[in-house]
Structures are given as structure tokens and as C-alpha cells.
């Protein structure tokens, strides 16, 4: 009887190991992986990562402001990078931040005011990979959330904008309130962003 129970337990442990290996979870899907062409594979478990912040109708130019149904932007970061930032106030190598862009509506169901999120419009990923990218950071656009994705060319405005305006290490920590507090405590925020609230 004990032998049979041991055999059943062994089979169960083996099955669990196979399932775990076949289906990556948030902890094992949180470092960048590339295919043979250098395209970034889609981090499919990103919605299980750490949620940093959500913006509504954000625009970095006056022309883009004021849409009737503005987009929501949700930002997630890989769990290991989040834990490291909490300790150090900077992003470790292999950090991935996911920007999810969703449409919004103001009328629907019982809602009569404000806005709520609807369809997925795009997913973009910012990756810190110092051995792969000359500028340490790179951007990838996944469109509606499929992959793998090619790197966005370094001539794109996102590179110069993040380099010039990112409060910490090429990232817009100034828009992530909980991380902004950490950066201020750790003294890693750029001087021009020190008064951000």
C-alpha cells in the first residue's frame, strides 16, 4: 500500500513538473526571449505581472490632447525587475515594461459618467538588455498583442523622448506614483524630475 501511494505521489509530481514546464507563468516569462531573427517573443503572462499605473488620454503634444474617448494606457513590469527596483531604485538588466493601450467608452451598462476600458488597441514593450542593445534599452511593438515583434528602429522618437525625459533610467517613473516614491527615497531620480509629485 505504501509502495502504491509512493508511486502515485511520484506520478503526480512528474505531471506537475511537465505542466509547469509547458505553461510559463509570470515568474518564468519575465525576462526577454528572442527568436532566431532577433525578434522579441510576446510576454504572454504580462497581465500577471506588477501593475504600475494607468493613464487616460495622455499625450506628449498639445495636438494629441482632448479626444472624446481617450485611450487608456496600462503599464506592467516583470516581477523580478519590480523587486529589484524596490531594493535599489533602478531597473536591473533584462527588465521588461509592457504598455497596454486600450480604447475607452463613457456610456455603457450602468455607467453614465467618466470612462472605462474596452478593446485592446496595441501592446508595446520596453526592454533593458545591455549586452544586446547599444543604448541599453529597446522598444518593440506588438500591435494587438501577437508576436514575435521586430525592434522599433532607434531613429523613432520614443528613444530620444525616453532618454531626455525619463525620470529614472530611460523610463517614465514620474508617472508611476509608487515607484516615484521609491526613486526619491533611493536618490535615483534625475535632478530635473526631483519635484515631480
C-alpha positions in Angstrom: 0.0 0.0 0.0 2.8 2.4 0.9 4.6 1.5 -2.3 1.5 2.3 -4.3 1.0 5.6 -2.5 4.6 6.5 -3.2 4.2 5.6 -6.9 1.0 7.8 -7.2 2.8 10.7 -5.5 5.7 10.3 -7.8 3.5 10.3 -10.9 1.6 13.4 -9.6 4.9 15.3 -9.1 6.1 14.3 -12.6 2.8 15.5 -14.1 3.0 18.8 -12.2 6.6 19.3 -13.4 5.6 18.7 -17.0 2.6 21.1 -16.8 4.9 23.8 -15.2 7.5 23.4 -17.9 4.9 23.6 -20.7 3.0 26.6 -19.4 5.2 29.6 -18.4 3.9 31.6 -15.5 4.6 35.3 -14.7 7.8 34.4 -12.8 9.3 32.4 -15.7 8.1 34.6 -18.5 9.5 37.8 -17.1 12.9 38.0 -18.9 13.2 38.9 -22.6 13.4 36.0 -25.1 14.2 36.4 -28.7 13.8 34.1 -31.7 16.5 33.3 -34.3 15.7 36.6 -36.2 16.2 38.7 -33.1 12.5 39.4 -32.6 11.2 39.6 -29.1 8.7 36.9 -28.2 5.5 38.1 -26.7 5.4 38.0 -22.9 2.1 36.3 -22.8 1.7 36.4 -19.0 2.3 40.1 -18.6 -1.2 40.7 -17.1 0.0 38.6 -14.1 2.9 41.0 -13.6 3.1 44.0 -11.3 0.7 46.8 -12.3 2.5 50.2 -12.1 -0.1 52.7 -13.3 -2.8 53.6 -15.8 -3.1 56.8 -17.8 -6.1 58.2 -19.5 -5.8 60.3 -22.7 -2.1 61.0 -22.1 -0.4 62.9 -24.9 3.1 64.4 -25.1 2.0 67.1 -27.5 -0.9 69.6 -27.4 -2.2 68.3 -30.8 -2.9 64.9 -29.4 -4.9 66.1 -26.4 -8.6 66.2 -25.9 -10.1 63.2 -27.6 -13.8 62.5 -26.8 -13.0 58.9 -25.9 -9.3 58.9 -24.9 -7.2 55.8 -24.7 -6.1 54.1 -21.5 -2.5 53.1 -21.1 -1.8 50.4 -18.6 1.8 49.7 -17.5 3.1 46.4 -16.2 6.6 45.4 -15.1 8.2 42.0 -14.7 8.1 40.8 -11.1 11.8 40.3 -10.7 12.5 43.8 -12.1 9.9 45.2 -9.7 11.5 43.6 -6.7 15.0 44.8 -7.7 13.7 48.4 -8.2 12.2 48.3 -4.7 15.7 47.5 -3.3 17.8 49.8 -5.5 15.7 52.4 -7.2 17.0 51.4 -10.6 15.9 48.8 -13.2 18.1 45.7 -13.5 19.3 44.3 -16.8 16.6 42.2 -18.5 13.8 44.4 -17.3 10.7 44.4 -19.4 7.9 47.0 -19.1 4.7 46.5 -21.0 2.5 49.3 -22.2 -1.0 48.1 -23.0 -3.2 50.6 -24.9 -7.0 50.2 -24.6 -9.9 52.1 -26.1 -12.4 53.7 -23.7 -16.1 54.5 -23.5 -18.1 56.7 -21.3 -21.5 55.2 -21.7 -22.2 51.5 -21.3 -24.2 49.2 -19.0 -24.9 51.3 -15.9 -22.1 53.8 -16.4 -23.3 57.4 -17.0 -20.1 59.3 -16.4 -16.3 59.0 -16.6 -14.6 56.4 -18.8 -14.0 52.7 -18.6 -11.6 50.5 -20.6 -12.6 48.4 -23.6 -10.8 46.9 -26.6 -7.1 46.2 -26.8 -5.5 48.5 -29.4 -1.8 47.8 -29.0 0.9 46.4 -26.8 4.4 47.8 -26.7 7.4 46.5 -24.7 10.4 48.4 -23.5 13.4 46.1 -22.7 16.6 46.7 -20.9 19.2 44.3 -22.4 22.7 45.8 -22.1 24.5 43.1 -24.0 22.1 43.2 -26.9 21.4 46.9 -27.4 24.0 49.7 -27.8 21.7 52.2 -25.9 20.9 49.5 -23.3 17.1 49.9 -23.9 15.0 49.0 -26.9 11.3 49.2 -27.9 9.1 46.6 -29.6 5.6 47.0 -30.9 3.2 44.0 -30.9 0.2 45.7 -32.4 -2.9 43.9 -31.0 -0.9 41.6 -28.8 0.7 39.0 -31.0 4.4 38.2 -31.7 7.2 37.9 -32.1 8.0 41.6 -32.8 10.8 43.4 -34.5 12.7 46.1 -32.6 11.3 49.6 -33.3 14.1 51.4 -35.2 16.3 53.6 -33.0 15.5 56.7 -35.1 12.0 56.6 -33.7 11.0 59.4 -31.4 10.4 57.1 -28.4 14.1 56.6 -27.9 15.1 60.3 -27.8 12.0 61.1 -25.7 12.6 58.5 -23.1 16.3 59.4 -22.9 15.6 63.1 -22.4 12.5 62.8 -20.2 12.6 59.5 -18.3 12.8 60.2 -14.6 14.8 57.0 -13.9 16.9 55.0 -16.2 15.1 55.8 -19.5 11.7 55.2 -18.0 8.8 57.4 -17.1 8.8 56.7 -13.4 7.4 60.1 -12.9 4.0 58.6 -14.0 4.2 55.6 -11.7 3.5 57.0 -8.2 4.6 54.1 -6.1 7.9 53.8 -8.0 8.4 57.5 -7.9 8.4 57.4 -4.1 11.0 54.6 -4.2 13.2 56.5 -6.6 13.1 59.6 -4.4 13.9 57.6 -1.3 16.8 55.8 -3.0 18.1 59.1 -4.6 18.0 57.7 -8.2 15.6 60.2 -9.7 17.1 62.6 -12.2 17.5 66.1 -10.8 15.1 67.7 -13.3 12.4 65.3 -12.0 13.1 65.7 -8.3 10.0 67.9 -7.8 7.6 65.5 -9.6 4.6 64.6 -7.5 
